[in-house]
């Protein structure tokens, strides 16, 4: 379930459980799974998973993003954005690759192009952070 996709990491998993509500900024490496609620900004060099029942109102920057719950905000994904059958994304998204399963919802502007200069710049910054 927490296998890393290309470009992601599984060094460590941070879990926000269903009864937790966080406001603020999260910045780090590894993986983040949100089953509770989060408002603010998420910048993770690895994978972000919004579980069923998870509610995120934020700008999310990650290598891979899987949405099974709800995301309201902006998503910048350097590799793959996956919206599951119960997933809902309301906001603008940029991703190298996009997958929306039947039943999944994407409301907003979408740019899915592996050769996006903006995504390349974000990926390069993430690589620099890793090496330092």
DAGI-V470936 format. One record per residue. RES is the residue in one small letter. SS is DSSP state (helix for helix, strand for strand, loop for the rest). D_CENTER is the distance of its C-alpha to the mean C-alpha in Angstrom with 1 decimal. Layout:
RES:SS:D_CENTER, RES:SS:D_CENTER
This chain:
x:loop:15.5, x:loop:13.6, x:loop:14.7, x:loop:12.9, x:loop:12.4, x:loop:13.9, x:loop:12.6, x:loop:10.7, x:loop:12.6, x:loop:14.0, x:loop:16.3, x:loop:15.6, x:strand:13.8, x:strand:13.4, x:strand:13.8, x:strand:14.1, x:loop:16.6, x:loop:17.7, x:loop:20.4, x:loop:18.5, x:strand:17.6, x:strand:16.2, x:strand:16.7, x:strand:15.9, x:strand:13.8, x:strand:12.0, x:strand:12.2, x:strand:12.6, x:loop:12.6, x:loop:12.1, x:strand:9.7, x:strand:8.7, x:strand:9.5, x:strand:10.2, x:loop:13.3, x:loop:14.8, x:strand:14.1, x:strand:12.4, x:strand:13.5, x:strand:13.1, x:strand:10.7, x:strand:8.0, x:strand:8.5, x:strand:8.0, x:loop:9.8, x:loop:8.8, x:strand:6.4, x:strand:4.3, x:strand:6.4, x:strand:7.7, x:loop:11.2, x:loop:14.1, x:loop:15.4, x:loop:12.4, x:strand:12.3, x:strand:10.0, x:strand:11.7, x:strand:10.1, x:strand:8.9, x:strand:5.4, x:strand:6.0, x:strand:4.9, x:strand:7.2, x:strand:5.6, x:strand:3.2, x:strand:6.1, x:strand:7.5, x:loop:11.1, x:loop:11.7, x:strand:11.3, x:strand:9.1, x:strand:11.6, x:loop:10.9, x:loop:9.6, x:strand:6.5, x:strand:7.5, x:strand:6.4, x:strand:9.5, x:strand:9.9, x:strand:8.8, x:strand:7.0, x:strand:8.9, x:strand:10.2, x:loop:12.8, x:loop:16.3, x:loop:15.7, x:loop:12.3, x:strand:12.6, x:strand:10.7, x:strand:13.2, x:loop:12.7, x:loop:12.6, x:strand:10.1, x:strand:10.7, x:strand:9.9, x:strand:12.4, x:strand:12.5, x:strand:11.8, x:strand:13.0, x:strand:13.9, x:loop:16.2, x:loop:19.4, x:loop:19.0, x:loop:15.3, x:strand:15.3, x:strand:13.9, x:strand:15.9, x:loop:15.7, x:loop:16.1, x:strand:14.3, x:strand:14.9, x:strand:14.3, x:loop:16.3, x:loop:16.1, x:loop:18.8, x:loop:17.3, x:helix:18.8, x:helix:16.1, x:helix:13.5, x:helix:16.3, x:helix:17.0, x:helix:13.5, x:helix:13.7, x:helix:17.3, x:helix:16.6, x:helix:14.3, x:helix:17.2, x:helix:19.6, x:helix:18.0, x:helix:18.1, x:helix:21.8, x:loop:22.9
